[in-house]
């Protein structure tokens, strides 16, 4: 387990002593309920200072980037609560600051949480590990966190925050990459149309799948086209295959067709034709390999496939080539 034992012990002891419970209502009704429990924060802090920690909680609990409205709501309320601006501080303040506790637990009592994590606590903990580390929990870690939730020492939401806060080594490096991509995604929602498109369970699932592709080997500086492809997919109604079909028709079937239109490519190379949806889906793995991984197709980029188009194909394949 890649989590600080001292931090875990502190969290569990604090949870047992506080015997705190979660707020059972949704975030949208929270502002009036927080007013009575907030504390004064230093004048130097502004709401934007809390964007990184809010993004961390979204990635940890929901496995997706924050939407702009959610980020603004929680950032303003963390400011009003006088919360720390770092995830370790929030993890600790959960046990001493009622307003922070309400903000963290709002994730666990939301409808999205109910839809994502209807199962037992072991299933939930493994899901959080996958959100953060792209793997399931090791057995000692799984037993520790499940026991903490089962005994009431922690809620699901506070456990997710603490798992992230205690990450070390390559786990912490992976989280940093996911947070960079998540933050870039949220910033790219820069028009009303884009903001509106990132709403609902289906849209969340598409973006969650995008973030799940980030690994320690990911070049986050080159991830922009995939972010753009994902947002365009949302704006276009979530039909990513329609985009893929259009790209292949424009960039690939000039060669890979029963009736090629590019001179010198008759018959189609290797006998692979991509005229129909059935053919495209049958060759999905090979399309991904030569277009995204090896990048040598289209040959010599004769049809001028763009980086954004390669990203659409990558996104489509990583979602299971629907």
NORQUIKA-V997031 format. One record per residue. N is the residue number from 1. PSI is psi as a letter, one per 30 degrees, with the letter a starting at -180 (* if undefined). OMEGA is omega in whole degrees, -180 to 180 (* if undefined). Layout:
# NORQUIKA-V997031
n->N psi->PSI omega->OMEGA
n->N psi->PSI omega->OMEGA
This chain:
# NORQUIKA-V997031
n->1 psi->k omega->-172
n->2 psi->h omega->-175
n->3 psi->k omega->-179
n->4 psi->k omega->-179
n->5 psi->e omega->180
n->6 psi->e omega->180
n->7 psi->e omega->180
n->8 psi->e omega->-180
n->9 psi->e omega->180
n->10 psi->e omega->-180
n->11 psi->e omega->-177
n->12 psi->e omega->178
n->13 psi->e omega->179
n->14 psi->e omega->180
n->15 psi->e omega->-180
n->16 psi->e omega->-179
n->17 psi->e omega->-177
n->18 psi->f omega->-177
n->19 psi->h omega->-174
n->20 psi->l omega->177
n->21 psi->l omega->-179
n->22 psi->l omega->174
n->23 psi->k omega->-172
n->24 psi->g omega->-176
n->25 psi->l omega->-173
n->26 psi->l omega->-179
n->27 psi->e omega->-175
n->28 psi->f omega->-179
n->29 psi->g omega->-170
n->30 psi->e omega->-171
n->31 psi->e omega->-179
n->32 psi->f omega->-179
n->33 psi->f omega->-178
n->34 psi->f omega->-171
n->35 psi->e omega->-176
n->36 psi->f omega->-174
n->37 psi->f omega->-178
n->38 psi->l omega->178
n->39 psi->l omega->-177
n->40 psi->k omega->180
n->41 psi->l omega->-179
n->42 psi->k omega->-176
n->43 psi->f omega->-176
n->44 psi->f omega->-176
n->45 psi->k omega->174
n->46 psi->l omega->-176
n->47 psi->e omega->-178
n->48 psi->f omega->178
n->49 psi->f omega->-177
n->50 psi->f omega->-180
n->51 psi->e omega->-180
n->52 psi->e omega->-178
n->53 psi->e omega->176
n->54 psi->e omega->178
n->55 psi->e omega->179
n->56 psi->e omega->-178
n->57 psi->e omega->176
n->58 psi->e omega->-178
n->59 psi->e omega->-179
n->60 psi->e omega->-170
n->61 psi->e omega->-176
n->62 psi->f omega->180
n->63 psi->g omega->-179
n->64 psi->l omega->176
n->65 psi->l omega->175
n->66 psi->k omega->168
n->67 psi->l omega->-175
n->68 psi->e omega->-179
n->69 psi->e omega->178
n->70 psi->e omega->179
n->71 psi->e omega->180
n->72 psi->e omega->-180
n->73 psi->e omega->-177
n->74 psi->e omega->179
n->75 psi->e omega->180
n->76 psi->e omega->-179
n->77 psi->e omega->171
n->78 psi->e omega->176
n->79 psi->e omega->-179
n->80 psi->f omega->-179
n->81 psi->f omega->-176
n->82 psi->h omega->-175
n->83 psi->l omega->170
n->84 psi->l omega->-179
n->85 psi->g omega->179
n->86 psi->l omega->-173
n->87 psi->e omega->177
n->88 psi->e omega->179
n->89 psi->e omega->178
n->90 psi->e omega->179
n->91 psi->e omega->180
n->92 psi->e omega->-179
n->93 psi->f omega->178
n->94 psi->e omega->-174
n->95 psi->f omega->-177
n->96 psi->f omega->-175
n->97 psi->j omega->-177
n->98 psi->e omega->-180
n->99 psi->e omega->177
n->100 psi->e omega->179
n->101 psi->e omega->180
n->102 psi->e omega->-180
n->103 psi->e omega->179
n->104 psi->e omega->-176
n->105 psi->f omega->177
n->106 psi->e omega->177
n->107 psi->e omega->-177
n->108 psi->f omega->-178
n->109 psi->g omega->-179
n->110 psi->l omega->177
n->111 psi->e omega->179
n->112 psi->e omega->178
n->113 psi->e omega->180
n->114 psi->e omega->-180
n->115 psi->e omega->-177
n->116 psi->e omega->-169
n->117 psi->i omega->-179
n->118 psi->f omega->-173
n->119 psi->a omega->-177
n->120 psi->l omega->-173
n->121 psi->e omega->178
n->122 psi->e omega->177
n->123 psi->e omega->179
n->124 psi->e omega->-178
n->125 psi->e omega->177
n->126 psi->e omega->178
n->127 psi->e omega->178
n->128 psi->e omega->177
n->129 psi->e omega->178
n->130 psi->e omega->176
n->131 psi->e omega->-172
n->132 psi->e omega->-167
n->133 psi->g omega->-179
n->134 psi->g omega->179
n->135 psi->l omega->174
n->136 psi->l omega->-177
n->137 psi->k omega->169
n->138 psi->l omega->-172
n->139 psi->e omega->178
n->140 psi->e omega->179
n->141 psi->e omega->179
n->142 psi->e omega->-179
n->143 psi->e omega->-179
n->144 psi->e omega->-174
n->145 psi->e omega->178
n->146 psi->e omega->179
n->147 psi->e omega->180
n->148 psi->e omega->179
n->149 psi->e omega->-178
n->150 psi->e omega->-178
n->151 psi->f omega->-179
n->152 psi->g omega->177
n->153 psi->f omega->178
n->154 psi->l omega->167
n->155 psi->l omega->176
n->156 psi->e omega->-177
n->157 psi->e omega->-180
n->158 psi->e omega->176
n->159 psi->e omega->179
n->160 psi->e omega->179
n->161 psi->e omega->-179
n->162 psi->e omega->177
n->163 psi->e omega->178
n->164 psi->e omega->-176
n->165 psi->e omega->-177
n->166 psi->g omega->-177
n->167 psi->k omega->-178
n->168 psi->l omega->171
n->169 psi->b omega->-177
n->170 psi->f omega->176
n->171 psi->e omega->179
n->172 psi->e omega->179
n->173 psi->e omega->178
n->174 psi->e omega->178
n->175 psi->e omega->179
n->176 psi->e omega->179
n->177 psi->e omega->179
n->178 psi->e omega->180
n->179 psi->e omega->177
n->180 psi->e omega->179
n->181 psi->e omega->-180
n->182 psi->e omega->180
n->183 psi->e omega->178
n->184 psi->e omega->179
n->185 psi->e omega->-179
n->186 psi->e omega->179
n->187 psi->e omega->-179
n->188 psi->f omega->175
n->189 psi->i omega->-166
n->190 psi->g omega->173
n->191 psi->l omega->178
n->192 psi->e omega->180
n->193 psi->e omega->-180
n->194 psi->e omega->179
n->195 psi->e omega->-179
n->196 psi->e omega->-177
n->197 psi->f omega->-180
n->198 psi->i omega->-177
n->199 psi->k omega->176
n->200 psi->l omega->-174
n->201 psi->e omega->-179
n->202 psi->e omega->178
n->203 psi->e omega->178
n->204 psi->e omega->-179
n->205 psi->e omega->178
n->206 psi->e omega->-177
n->207 psi->e omega->176
n->208 psi->e omega->178
n->209 psi->e omega->177
n->210 psi->e omega->-177
n->211 psi->f omega->-180
n->212 psi->f omega->179
n->213 psi->f omega->-180
n->214 psi->k omega->178
n->215 psi->l omega->177
n->216 psi->f omega->180
n->217 psi->f omega->-176
n->218 psi->k omega->172
n->219 psi->j omega->-175
n->220 psi->f omega->178
n->221 psi->f omega->-179
n->222 psi->g omega->-174
n->223 psi->f omega->-177
n->224 psi->e omega->179
n->225 psi->e omega->179
n->226 psi->e omega->175
n->227 psi->e omega->180
n->228 psi->e omega->179
n->229 psi->e omega->-180
n->230 psi->e omega->179
n->231 psi->e omega->178
n->232 psi->e omega->177
n->233 psi->e omega->179
n->234 psi->e omega->-179
n->235 psi->e omega->-179
n->236 psi->g omega->174
n->237 psi->g omega->175
n->238 psi->g omega->-178
n->239 psi->i omega->-176
n->240 psi->f omega->-179
n->241 psi->e omega->178
n->242 psi->e omega->177
n->243 psi->e omega->-180
n->244 psi->e omega->-179
n->245 psi->e omega->-180
n->246 psi->e omega->180
n->247 psi->e omega->-178
n->248 psi->e omega->176
n->249 psi->e omega->-177
n->250 psi->e omega->-169
n->251 psi->f omega->-170
n->252 psi->e omega->-171
n->253 psi->f omega->172
n->254 psi->f omega->176
n->255 psi->e omega->-173
n->256 psi->i omega->-178
n->257 psi->l omega->173
n->258 psi->f omega->178
n->259 psi->i omega->-177
n->260 psi->k omega->179
n->261 psi->f omega->179
n->262 psi->k omega->-178
n->263 psi->k omega->177
n->264 psi->f omega->-178
n->265 psi->h omega->177
n->266 psi->j omega->8
n->267 psi->l omega->-180
n->268 psi->k omega->179
n->269 psi->k omega->179
n->270 psi->g omega->-180
n->271 psi->g omega->-178
n->272 psi->j omega->176
n->273 psi->k omega->-175
n->274 psi->h omega->-177
n->275 psi->e omega->-173
n->276 psi->l omega->177
n->277 psi->e omega->-180
n->278 psi->e omega->180
n->279 psi->e omega->179
n->280 psi->e omega->-180
n->281 psi->e omega->179
n->282 psi->f omega->-178
n->283 psi->g omega->-175
n->284 psi->e omega->-178
n->285 psi->e omega->-180
n->286 psi->e omega->176
n->287 psi->e omega->180
n->288 psi->e omega->-177
n->289 psi->e omega->-173
n->290 psi->f omega->-178
n->291 psi->e omega->-174
n->292 psi->e omega->-176
n->293 psi->e omega->-178
n->294 psi->f omega->174
n->295 psi->g omega->179
n->296 psi->g omega->175
n->297 psi->k omega->-6
n->298 psi->k omega->-175
n->299 psi->k omega->-177
n->300 psi->g omega->-174
n->301 psi->h omega->-177
n->302 psi->f omega->-179
n->303 psi->g omega->174
n->304 psi->h omega->173
n->305 psi->k omega->-178
n->306 psi->l omega->176
n->307 psi->e omega->179
n->308 psi->e omega->179
n->309 psi->e omega->175
n->310 psi->e omega->179
n->311 psi->e omega->177
n->312 psi->e omega->179
n->313 psi->e omega->177
n->314 psi->e omega->-179
n->315 psi->e omega->178
n->316 psi->e omega->-178
n->317 psi->e omega->-178
n->318 psi->f omega->175
n->319 psi->g omega->179
n->320 psi->g omega->180
n->321 psi->h omega->-179
n->322 psi->* omega->*
